Structure formats: structure tokens, C-alpha cells
Amino acid sequence: MKNEQKTKIFLVDDDALFLKVLALDFLQQADFEIETFATGELCIENLSHTPDVIILDYLLDGLEKDVMNGIETLDKIKAFNKDLPVIMLSSQDKIDVAVSCMHHKAFDYVVKSETAFLRLQKAIKAIFSLQKLEKQLNWYMERM
């Protein structure tokens, strides 16, 4: 998380209504800066905006059929910055899909449901707690 700046979250989903609702939920709950994208390609093109977290849909094929899916987008994000936390979001409640996302270095996998927003909030808190612990550990290790 950046000091004295809003947490920047990228939301990537081809479902425009879900994307809008999710963005509004985040804006109502905390002081976030939200950027939304309908395709993985648009997300990749804007990584220079330095998001703190990316929430990425698994399929991404609703608008066009020749676009990158979520796993391809995740791989490109990780090639750009291996430490950038990405939470995968999908309507697919299948363990093999979740495992595939984790193998591709997603931080977490959340199924789209009534509780999705709460689970996303918890995952984001976990990301920042983990980052804080890593900084403290690094600080400690430098002094040894």
C-alpha cells in the first residue's frame, strides 16, 4: 500500500453491470481509487498506473471471443510485476479452476455470489497485512 495515497484497485470484468456494482461497493466501503476495465488487454495497457491490487474475472469472454482470458491476463500481469497481488473472481465454483488460478500465482480465488464482496474485502485486508509483515521482517533482517 502506498503511503498517504488511496489504495488503487483495478477491477477487470466483462460483465458491465457486475463491474459497476463492484466498483460502487468498494467506493462506498472505503477510500479506494478504482479503475475498471472490460478486457484483460485494457488492464495490461494500464499497469503503468501502478495498482495496489487487481481483481480479475476468470473468463473475460463476454464481449469479444478473441480476447485474453483471465489466466492469460494473470500471466501477463505477473510477468510485468510478480509481486502485484491479483484476486481471481469467477462464477465457476469448481476446485480445478481455483487450483489453476493459484498455480498461476493468484493471491486468492473468489466465487461470484452474494458474499463475494465481503470475501474480496477480507482478501484485500490479508494482502495488506501480509505486505506489512514482510516489510517488518525485511527491516528486522537488515538489522541482524
C-alpha positions in Angstrom: 0.0 0.0 0.0 1.3 3.4 -0.9 1.8 6.0 1.9 -0.7 8.9 2.0 -2.4 7.8 -1.1 -5.6 6.0 -1.7 -5.4 2.2 -2.4 -5.7 1.8 -6.1 -7.7 -1.2 -7.2 -8.1 -2.4 -10.8 -11.4 -4.2 -11.4 -11.4 -6.3 -14.6 -14.6 -8.0 -15.7 -16.6 -8.2 -19.0 -19.9 -8.0 -17.2 -20.5 -4.3 -17.2 -23.3 -4.4 -14.6 -21.3 -6.5 -12.1 -18.3 -4.3 -12.7 -20.3 -1.2 -11.9 -21.9 -2.7 -8.8 -18.5 -3.9 -7.5 -16.9 -0.5 -8.1 -19.7 1.2 -6.2 -19.4 -1.3 -3.3 -15.7 -0.5 -3.0 -16.2 3.2 -3.2 -18.9 3.1 -0.5 -16.9 1.0 1.9 -13.5 2.6 1.9 -11.3 5.3 0.5 -10.2 3.5 -2.7 -9.2 4.7 -6.1 -10.9 2.4 -8.6 -10.1 1.8 -12.3 -12.4 -0.6 -14.2 -11.6 -2.5 -17.4 -13.8 -4.7 -19.6 -10.8 -6.7 -21.0 -7.5 -8.1 -19.9 -5.8 -6.2 -22.7 -7.0 -2.9 -21.3 -5.8 -3.8 -17.9 -2.4 -4.7 -19.2 -2.2 -1.5 -21.1 -2.7 0.5 -17.9 -0.4 -1.4 -15.5 1.8 1.8 -15.5 -0.9 3.3 -13.3 0.5 1.1 -10.5 -2.5 -0.6 -8.9 -2.1 -2.0 -5.4 -4.4 -4.9 -6.1 -6.1 -6.3 -9.2 -9.4 -8.2 -9.1 -9.7 -10.2 -12.3 -12.5 -12.2 -13.8 -11.6 -15.7 -14.8 -13.4 -15.9 -18.2 -13.4 -12.4 -19.8 -15.1 -13.6 -22.9 -18.5 -12.0 -22.7 -17.8 -9.0 -25.0 -15.5 -10.5 -27.6 -14.3 -14.0 -28.3 -10.8 -13.1 -29.3 -9.7 -11.5 -26.1 -7.3 -12.9 -23.4 -9.0 -14.9 -20.7 -8.3 -14.3 -17.0 -5.4 -16.8 -16.8 -3.6 -15.3 -19.8 -4.1 -11.9 -18.3 -2.9 -13.1 -14.9 0.3 -14.5 -16.5 1.0 -11.1 -18.2 0.4 -9.2 -15.0 2.8 -11.5 -13.2 5.4 -11.1 -16.0 5.1 -7.3 -15.6 5.3 -7.4 -11.8 5.5 -10.8 -10.0 4.6 -9.1 -6.6 1.4 -7.5 -7.7 -1.5 -9.2 -5.9 -4.2 -10.5 -8.1 -7.5 -11.9 -6.8 -9.3 -14.0 -9.3 -13.1 -13.7 -9.4 -15.4 -16.2 -11.2 -18.9 -17.6 -11.4 -17.3 -21.0 -11.7 -17.5 -22.8 -8.3 -15.0 -25.6 -9.4 -12.0 -26.6 -7.4 -9.9 -27.3 -10.5 -10.5 -23.7 -11.7 -9.4 -22.3 -8.3 -6.3 -24.6 -8.2 -5.4 -23.5 -11.7 -5.6 -19.8 -10.7 -3.4 -20.5 -7.6 -0.8 -22.3 -9.8 -0.6 -19.2 -11.9 0.2 -17.2 -8.8 -3.2 -15.6 -7.9 -3.4 -14.4 -4.3 -6.9 -15.8 -3.9 -9.9 -17.1 -5.8 -13.4 -15.8 -5.0 -16.6 -17.2 -6.4 -19.2 -14.6 -7.6 -22.0 -14.8 -5.1 -23.9 -12.8 -2.5 -20.8 -12.9 -0.3 -18.2 -12.1 -3.0 -17.7 -8.5 -1.9 -17.1 -9.5 1.7 -14.6 -12.2 0.7 -12.9 -9.6 -1.6 -12.6 -7.2 1.3 -11.1 -9.9 3.5 -8.6 -10.9 0.8 -7.5 -7.3 0.4 -7.0 -6.9 4.1 -5.0 -10.1 4.1 -2.8 -8.7 1.3 -2.0 -5.6 3.2 -1.4 -7.4 6.4 1.0 -9.8 4.7 2.8 -6.8 3.0 3.1 -5.1 6.4 4.6 -8.3 7.9 7.0 -8.7 5.0 8.2 -5.1 5.5 8.7 -5.7 9.2 10.6 -8.9 8.5 12.8 -7.2 6.0 13.5 -4.3 8.4 14.4 -6.9 11.1 16.6 -8.9 8.8 18.5 -5.8 7.6 19.5 -5.1 11.3 20.8 -8.6 12.0 
